[in-house]
Amino acid sequence: MTLPHVQASGYAIREIVALALVLALTVLPVSLAARFADARRPGLLWSALAVFGGGIVAQFVLAWMGASLAGLALSFLALCVVYALVLESSLVGAIGITVLAFVLQIAIAYGLAWLGLHLHGLAR
């Protein structure tokens, strides 16, 4: 049995790379932070569900409360509650997951920018 030859266009490859970057910047840091915080469900699928659900809930809270400091605080708290429920961790653990995931997102974005600048020869 031979496998069929698959040819991917440049557009399809760009789509795959874009999806991998989105996952690297959103789901992977949450999964790593959940493992570090000893959550019961730190897998990538659970983390993706937590990121998606938490983002929707946080956006609704922010729209309901407005872009005030109280709205931002409640939006952050709502995101942490969703992380705690989906990843099965305590609320304090979910706050730690959220903060650590944010720090990891910054580090990954910085690393990707550094890599891109070096690949294109623009780094000084």
Buried (B, 14 or more C-beta within 10 A) or exposed (E): EEEEEEEEEEEEEEEEEEEEEEBBBBBBBBBBBBBBBEBEBBBEEBBBBBBBBBEEBBEEBBEEBEEEEEBBEBBBBBBBBBBBBBBBBEEEBBBBBBEBBEEBBEEBBEEEEEEEEEEEEEEE
